[in-house]
Amino acid sequence: MEKFTQVSDISSVPAMVRKALELKANPHAHTVLGANKTVGLIFMNPSLRTRLSSQKAAMNLGMNAMVMNIDKEGWALELRDGAVMNGTTVEHIKDAAGAMGLYCDVIGIRCFPGLISREDDYREHVLSQFIKYCPVPVMSLESATRHPLQSFADMITIEEHKLHTTPRVVLTWAPHVKALPQAVSNSFAEWALASKYDVVITHPEGYELSEEFTHGATIDHNQERALDGADFVYVKNWSSYKDYGKILTQDDSWLLTNDKLKNTANAKIMHCLPVRRNVELSDEVLDSPNSLIMQQAENRIYAAQAVLKELLEGV
């Protein structure tokens, strides 16, 4: 594997999940592979699980990990080719990414969307520039449009808890106090569909995700109907894709409660975290025996470890 930015960068989701579960069973089996290797984890935005799980994954493989919060510790980056840098930017991304590639064997980059221009965000300018100018493999730690490590961990978690081959997996929109990216939702739909699950996406009208990520899923604006018979319910807020970056409603009737789950197939509940308790999800659901949020968080380690192993083996 030369890079990891989306589900199409791997040949098979089930096969990759099996590799991650093998690593989970024996996390230190490949420390020779990472010996004297370094991963650079570059964060342009805040992180808790992605940062710590990626560092832990690198350590499990015997790698060194260097972490840089570039928004606080680095120079202001210029992203435009041919720019006359007589303003506030200090270093061009081609120089920064090029230098990072000299210091590291793998680079992980986390960059959020601006939620102002859909065109700018969906062309993934920051991520693509790192891939272009960095001479080593690049893995996405979340980008403007996708969060593949999170979704990979989600597929591991579903595999561990599913009761039949093709579970009914429901992605439901939830209210939030601010506009959030579509990245986690896009990516979850993309990976769940690639896993051949029965995928249902439910949200208020106007919150349709790009068809690039949802082709093959059932779209339902009636949450109660969508939840009927669900084996897994993934809860996430996202802002509008069509009316880009906008909050169209903050309807708290979409808050998931135990009462709403009565007609599911005793569904397991998932959320990527962080979560606004009692805004996106009620305490009673988050703290219930059916909640998988901690299992998802743990599996972030083995998702990252499996990806790092594939990237090292491909060098």
ZIMOKA-V702636 format. One record per residue. N is the residue number from 1. RES is the residue in one small letter. PHI is phi in whole degrees, -180 to 180 (* if undefined). D_LAST is the distance of its C-alpha to the last C-alpha in Angstrom with 1 decimal. Layout:
# ZIMOKA-V702636
n->{N,N}
res->{RES,RES}
phi->{PHI,PHI}
d_last->{D_LAST,D_LAST}
This chain:
# ZIMOKA-V702636
n->{1,2,3,4,5,6,7,8,9,10,11,12,13,14,15,16,17,18,19,20,21,22,23,24,25,26,27,28,29,30,31,32,33,34,35,36,37,38,39,40,41,42,43,44,45,46,47,48,49,50,51,52,53,54,55,56,57,58,59,60,61,62,63,64,65,66,67,68,69,70,71,72,73,74,75,76,77,78,79,80,81,82,83,84,85,86,87,88,89,90,91,92,93,94,95,96,97,98,99,100,101,102,103,104,105,106,107,108,109,110,111,112,113,114,115,116,117,118,119,120,121,122,123,124,125,126,127,128,129,130,131,132,133,134,135,136,137,138,139,140,141,142,143,144,145,146,147,148,149,150,151,152,153,154,155,156,157,158,159,160,161,162,163,164,165,166,167,168,169,170,171,172,173,174,175,176,177,178,179,180,181,182,183,184,185,186,187,188,189,190,191,192,193,194,195,196,197,198,199,200,201,202,203,204,205,206,207,208,209,210,211,212,213,214,215,216,217,218,219,220,221,222,223,224,225,226,227,228,229,230,231,232,233,234,235,236,237,238,239,240,241,242,243,244,245,246,247,248,249,250,251,252,253,254,255,256,257,258,259,260,261,262,263,264,265,266,267,268,269,270,271,272,273,274,275,276,277,278,279,280,281,282,283,284,285,286,287,288,289,290,291,292,293,294,295,296,297,298,299,300,301,302,303,304,305,306,307,308,309,310,311,312,313,314,315}
res->{m,e,k,f,t,q,v,s,d,i,s,s,v,p,a,m,v,r,k,a,l,e,l,k,a,n,p,h,a,h,t,v,l,g,a,n,k,t,v,g,l,i,f,m,n,p,s,l,r,t,r,l,s,s,q,k,a,a,m,n,l,g,m,n,a,m,v,m,n,i,d,k,e,g,w,a,l,e,l,r,d,g,a,v,m,n,g,t,t,v,e,h,i,k,d,a,a,g,a,m,g,l,y,c,d,v,i,g,i,r,c,f,p,g,l,i,s,r,e,d,d,y,r,e,h,v,l,s,q,f,i,k,y,c,p,v,p,v,m,s,l,e,s,a,t,r,h,p,l,q,s,f,a,d,m,i,t,i,e,e,h,k,l,h,t,t,p,r,v,v,l,t,w,a,p,h,v,k,a,l,p,q,a,v,s,n,s,f,a,e,w,a,l,a,s,k,y,d,v,v,i,t,h,p,e,g,y,e,l,s,e,e,f,t,h,g,a,t,i,d,h,n,q,e,r,a,l,d,g,a,d,f,v,y,v,k,n,w,s,s,y,k,d,y,g,k,i,l,t,q,d,d,s,w,l,l,t,n,d,k,l,k,n,t,a,n,a,k,i,m,h,c,l,p,v,r,r,n,v,e,l,s,d,e,v,l,d,s,p,n,s,l,i,m,q,q,a,e,n,r,i,y,a,a,q,a,v,l,k,e,l,l,e,g,v}
phi->{*,-93,-158,-139,-131,-163,-64,-71,-78,-114,-82,-155,-64,-57,-66,-69,-63,-61,-63,-65,-69,-65,-67,-63,-72,-147,-67,-109,-75,-127,-67,-66,-60,-94,-59,64,-110,-131,-107,-101,-107,-109,-115,-98,-145,-62,-159,-121,-64,-63,-65,-69,-68,-69,-64,-62,-60,-63,-63,-62,-92,82,-89,-87,-128,-112,-116,-135,-89,-68,-71,-113,-110,-109,-76,-66,-90,-96,-106,-87,-68,73,-68,-89,-88,-109,-116,-91,-78,-114,-136,-81,-60,-65,-77,-65,-65,-62,-67,-60,-67,-78,-93,-131,-94,-143,-118,-109,-130,-119,-147,-93,-77,-83,59,-113,-113,-62,-61,-64,-66,-80,-91,52,-64,-66,-60,-65,-68,-63,-62,-68,-103,-90,-82,-126,-59,-117,-119,-82,-99,126,-125,-64,-122,-144,-135,-67,-65,-63,-67,-61,-61,-64,-68,-60,-65,-63,-59,-70,-118,-73,-102,-150,-63,-121,-69,-87,-114,-111,-99,-116,-66,-135,-69,-156,-87,-143,-75,-115,-65,-92,-56,-65,-67,-54,-68,-61,-61,-61,-74,-65,-68,-67,-84,67,-83,-83,-103,-122,-119,-125,-167,-64,-59,100,-105,-60,-79,-61,-64,-55,-103,-113,-60,105,-90,-88,-105,-138,-86,-104,-63,-59,-66,-63,-76,-59,79,-67,-93,-135,-124,-102,-106,-161,-89,-152,-83,-69,-85,-68,-96,-57,76,-94,-92,-94,-157,-123,-62,-74,-71,-85,-60,-80,-128,-62,-61,-70,-92,-63,-97,-81,-88,53,-61,-82,-109,-130,-156,-76,66,-71,-127,-84,-62,66,-118,-84,-143,-78,-55,-63,-83,-61,-99,-82,-61,-87,-76,-112,-64,-75,-65,-61,-61,-64,-70,-59,-61,-80,-64,-64,-66,-63,-67,-59,-61,-65,-68,-65,-71,-89,-72}
d_last->{8.2,7.5,10.3,13.1,16.5,18.8,19.6,18.7,15.0,15.3,17.1,19.8,21.2,23.1,20.2,18.1,21.2,21.7,18.4,19.4,22.8,21.5,19.8,23.0,25.0,23.0,21.0,20.3,19.2,15.6,16.2,14.8,11.2,11.8,14.0,14.0,11.3,12.9,13.0,15.5,17.8,19.9,23.2,25.6,27.8,29.1,27.3,28.2,26.3,23.1,22.9,24.1,22.3,18.9,19.8,21.0,18.0,15.8,18.6,18.7,15.2,16.3,14.6,16.6,17.5,19.1,21.2,23.0,25.8,25.7,28.9,30.8,28.9,27.4,29.0,30.2,27.6,28.6,26.9,29.0,28.0,30.8,32.4,35.2,34.4,37.9,37.9,36.4,32.7,31.5,27.9,26.1,23.0,21.2,21.9,21.1,17.8,16.9,18.1,16.3,12.9,14.1,15.1,12.3,8.6,9.3,12.6,15.1,18.2,21.6,24.2,27.4,29.6,32.7,34.8,36.9,35.4,33.9,32.6,30.8,29.3,28.3,26.4,24.0,24.4,22.8,19.6,19.3,19.9,17.1,14.6,16.4,16.5,13.6,10.9,8.1,7.8,11.4,13.3,17.0,19.4,22.2,23.0,26.2,26.3,24.0,23.1,20.5,19.9,23.7,24.1,21.6,23.5,26.7,25.8,25.1,28.5,30.3,29.0,30.4,33.7,34.5,37.6,37.0,34.4,35.0,36.1,37.8,35.6,37.5,36.0,38.9,39.4,41.0,43.1,41.8,43.4,40.9,38.8,35.3,32.3,31.6,27.9,28.3,30.8,28.9,25.8,27.8,29.7,26.6,25.0,28.4,29.2,25.9,26.9,30.2,32.4,35.8,35.1,38.0,37.8,41.0,42.0,45.0,45.5,43.6,40.4,38.8,35.1,33.5,33.8,30.1,29.4,32.6,33.3,34.5,35.7,39.4,40.6,43.7,45.6,47.6,45.8,48.3,47.9,44.1,44.0,46.3,44.7,41.3,39.2,36.8,37.7,35.1,36.9,35.6,37.2,36.1,37.9,39.0,36.7,39.6,41.6,38.4,37.9,41.5,43.1,45.6,47.0,46.8,48.7,48.7,49.9,46.2,45.7,44.7,47.3,48.1,50.9,48.6,46.6,49.6,49.0,45.3,44.3,44.2,41.1,38.3,37.7,34.4,33.6,30.4,32.4,33.8,37.0,40.4,42.6,45.7,44.5,41.5,42.2,45.2,45.2,46.7,43.7,41.0,42.7,43.6,42.4,40.6,38.4,34.7,33.6,32.7,30.8,28.7,28.2,27.1,24.7,22.9,21.3,20.0,18.8,16.7,15.6,14.6,12.6,10.8,10.2,8.9,6.4,5.4,5.6,3.8,0.0}
